[in-house]
Amino acid sequence: VQLQASGGGLVQAGGSLRLSCAPSGRAFSRYIMGWFRQAPEKEREFVSAISWSGDSTYYADSVKGRFTISRDNAKNTVYLQMNSLKPEDSAVYYCASRSSYVFSKSAIQYNYWGQGTEVTVSS
C-alpha cells in the first residue's frame, strides 16, 4: 500500500485546510486510517484516526472540536478537515494505515505511511 497525502500549505491562524490521503494498491477499506504530525525537533504525534467503516473516530485532545476526520471508501480517500488552525498546528502531517480493526494512537502500530504534507499556520 502506498499513501499519498496532499492539501497542506500556508494559512493564517483561524483559517482552514483540508488534507487528503489516497492509498493505492491494496484496498484500504478494511484498514484503520490515521493522521499524525511532526513539528521540527518534536516527536511524531497522533492527531486523529478513523475506523474502517467510518463509524468511529478518534482525536488528540489538542485538535478535538477543530479537526474532523472522514473517509470515502468508494473513492479510496481519507480526509482531515482542519478548522480554527493555530500556529502550534504547524507541522508535517502524515497519513498512515493500520491493518487491524483495533484503534491505536501509537505510530509504531501503523504499517504504511505516506510521504507527508506540510502545514504552516502563521500568527
C-alpha positions in Angstrom: 0.0 0.0 0.0 1.3 3.4 -0.9 -0.2 6.5 0.7 -0.3 9.9 -1.0 -1.1 12.9 1.3 -1.9 16.3 -0.1 -3.6 19.5 0.8 -1.0 21.2 3.0 0.0 24.8 2.7 0.4 28.1 4.4 -2.7 29.6 6.2 -3.3 32.3 8.7 -4.3 31.5 12.2 -8.0 30.8 12.3 -8.1 29.5 8.8 -8.8 26.1 7.4 -7.2 23.4 5.4 -8.4 20.0 4.2 -5.9 17.2 3.9 -6.4 14.2 1.7 -4.8 10.8 1.7 -5.3 8.4 -1.2 -3.8 5.0 -0.8 -3.0 3.0 -3.8 -2.6 -0.7 -4.2 -4.4 -2.9 -1.8 -7.9 -1.7 -1.0 -7.8 0.2 2.2 -11.4 -0.1 3.2 -10.6 -2.6 5.9 -7.8 -0.6 7.4 -7.9 1.9 10.2 -6.6 5.2 8.8 -4.8 7.7 10.9 -3.2 11.2 10.7 0.0 12.0 12.6 2.1 15.2 12.6 5.6 16.1 13.4 6.9 19.5 14.1 10.6 20.4 13.9 12.6 18.9 16.8 9.5 17.2 18.2 8.4 13.6 18.1 5.7 12.4 15.8 2.3 12.7 17.5 -1.1 11.2 16.9 -3.7 13.6 15.5 -6.7 11.5 14.5 -7.9 8.1 13.3 -11.0 6.6 11.8 -12.3 3.0 11.7 -12.7 1.1 8.5 -16.4 1.8 8.4 -16.1 5.4 9.3 -18.4 4.9 12.3 -15.7 5.5 14.9 -13.3 8.4 15.0 -10.6 9.4 17.5 -8.8 12.7 18.1 -6.0 14.0 20.1 -7.2 16.4 22.8 -5.3 19.2 21.1 -7.4 19.1 18.0 -10.7 17.9 19.3 -13.5 20.2 18.2 -11.4 21.7 15.5 -10.4 18.8 13.2 -12.7 16.3 11.6 -11.6 13.0 10.0 -13.7 11.3 7.4 -13.3 8.7 4.7 -14.8 7.8 1.5 -14.1 4.1 0.8 -15.7 4.3 -2.7 -13.1 7.0 -3.6 -10.3 5.3 -1.5 -9.7 8.5 0.2 -9.4 9.7 3.8 -9.7 13.4 4.7 -8.7 15.6 7.6 -10.7 18.9 7.8 -8.7 21.3 9.9 -10.5 24.4 11.1 -9.6 27.2 13.5 -5.9 26.5 12.9 -3.3 27.7 15.3 0.4 28.3 14.9 1.1 25.3 17.1 -0.7 23.1 14.4 2.2 23.8 12.1 3.9 20.5 11.2 4.4 17.9 8.6 1.2 15.8 8.5 1.4 12.1 7.7 -1.4 9.7 6.9 -0.9 6.1 7.9 -2.8 2.9 7.7 -3.1 0.1 10.2 -4.1 -3.3 9.1 -6.3 -4.0 12.1 -9.8 -3.2 13.3 -8.3 -2.2 16.7 -7.6 1.5 17.2 -4.2 2.7 18.2 -2.6 6.1 18.6 0.8 4.7 18.6 2.8 5.4 15.4 4.6 2.1 15.6 1.3 0.3 15.3 0.7 1.6 11.8 2.0 -0.4 8.9 2.1 2.0 6.0 3.0 5.7 5.8 2.7 8.5 3.3 5.4 11.0 2.5 3.8 13.8 4.5 2.4 17.2 3.6 3.5 20.4 5.3 1.1 22.7 7.1 2.2 26.1 8.2 0.0 28.4 10.2 1.1 32.0 10.6 0.1 34.1 13.5 
